Amino acid sequence: MAAQLNTLLRAAYEHVCPVPPVAGAVSAVRRSVAAVLAEWSVAPAIVEDALLVVSELVTNAILHACPPAVLRLSWVPGDGARIEVTDAGPALSAGRSLAGTDPDEHGRGETIVHALATRHGIRVHPGGVTRWAELAAC
């Protein structure tokens, strides 16, 4: 009975946001996530890390994958946040790079996500790829 009550008290919150493949999408998704995390009363330190992870995963989906892309954000008070971005799969064939990209401005996103997340990964499934990261609650 106590376990059931504990499970009921630890409500999970969830937010789903489409990621349009257009300029300005990253900042729009960040603003949406910031508003949702504020509504959920998430600690500022977690919000800051979550917004950085969202930026990196959404940017990756826009630059390197085929649309559509969707962000899923979940929060369990006391546990933490899970951020997932699902896209339709790679836009470039293996071995090709994006022409005109500045290596000083790209290529660090995965390292940033790994540094901030307690767990992270990639799941390939029919119809796409999901990149995810979990952030522990303070």
SULBEL-V764557 format. One record per run of one state. SS is the DSSP state (A for helix, B for strand, O for the rest). FROM is the first residue (numbers start at 1). LEN is the number of residues. If there is no record, write none. Layout:
BEGIN
SS_FROM_LEN, SS_FROM_LEN
END
This chain:
BEGIN
O_1_1, A_2_8, O_10_2, B_12_8, O_20_5, A_25_15, O_40_4, A_44_21, B_65_1, O_66_3, B_69_8, O_77_3, B_80_8, O_88_2, B_90_1, O_91_18, A_109_8, O_117_2, B_119_7, O_126_2, B_128_9, O_137_2
END
